[in-house]
C-alpha cells in the first residue's frame, strides 16, 4: 500500500515538474512565433499561470517524498 502511494506521489511530482519546465518554453514560442491576436496572448498567459501552479505542486510533492523513509532492499 505504501509503495503504491509513493509511486503515485512520484508520478505527480515528475509530471508537475515537467510541465513547470516546459510551460515557459511554450510561452516563449507563442510570443515569438504566434500571431499578435488575442488568442495567443490569452493562451500564453494561462499556460504561464498553470506552469507556476505546477511548479508549486511539484515542490510540495517533492518535499513530501523527501520525508519518506527508504526501506532496505
C-alpha positions as CSV (number, residue, x, y, z in Angstrom):
1,X,0.0,0.0,0.0
2,X,2.8,2.4,0.9
3,X,4.7,1.6,-2.3
4,X,1.6,2.5,-4.3
5,X,1.3,5.9,-2.7
6,X,4.9,6.5,-3.3
7,X,4.6,5.6,-7.0
8,X,1.5,7.9,-7.3
9,X,3.3,10.7,-5.5
10,X,6.4,10.3,-7.7
11,X,4.3,10.3,-10.8
12,X,2.5,13.5,-9.8
13,X,5.8,15.1,-8.9
14,X,7.5,14.2,-12.2
15,X,4.5,15.3,-14.3
16,X,4.2,18.6,-12.5
17,X,7.9,19.4,-12.7
18,X,7.9,18.6,-16.4
19,X,5.0,20.9,-17.0
20,X,6.7,23.6,-14.9
21,X,9.8,23.4,-17.0
22,X,8.3,23.1,-20.5
23,X,5.5,25.6,-20.0
24,X,7.6,28.7,-20.2
25,X,9.3,27.5,-23.3
26,X,5.9,27.1,-25.0
27,X,5.0,30.6,-23.8
28,X,8.2,32.0,-25.4
29,X,7.3,30.1,-28.6
30,X,3.8,31.6,-28.6
31,X,5.2,35.0,-28.1
32,X,7.7,34.9,-30.9
33,X,6.2,32.6,-33.5
34,X,2.5,33.2,-32.8
35,X,0.5,35.9,-34.3
36,X,-0.4,39.0,-32.4
37,X,-4.0,38.0,-32.0
38,X,-5.7,37.9,-28.6
39,X,-5.9,34.0,-28.6
40,X,-2.1,33.5,-28.4
41,X,-1.8,36.1,-25.7
42,X,-4.5,34.6,-23.6
43,X,-3.2,31.0,-24.1
44,X,0.3,32.0,-23.2
45,X,-0.9,33.9,-20.1
46,X,-3.0,30.9,-18.9
47,X,-0.1,28.5,-19.6
48,X,2.2,30.6,-17.6
49,X,-0.1,30.5,-14.6
50,X,-0.5,26.7,-15.0
51,X,3.2,26.4,-15.1
52,X,3.5,28.3,-11.8
53,X,0.9,26.1,-10.2
54,X,2.6,23.0,-11.5
55,X,5.9,24.3,-10.0
56,X,4.3,24.7,-6.6
57,X,2.6,21.2,-6.8
58,X,6.0,19.7,-7.9
59,X,7.8,21.3,-5.0
60,X,5.1,20.2,-2.5
61,X,5.1,16.6,-3.7
62,X,8.9,16.5,-3.8
63,X,9.0,17.7,-0.2
64,X,6.6,15.1,0.9
65,X,8.5,12.4,-0.9
66,X,11.7,13.5,0.8
67,X,10.0,12.6,4.2
68,X,9.5,9.0,3.1
69,X,12.0,6.7,4.9
70,X,13.7,4.4,2.5
71,X,13.2,0.7,3.0
72,X,16.0,-1.8,2.9
73,X,16.2,-3.7,-0.4
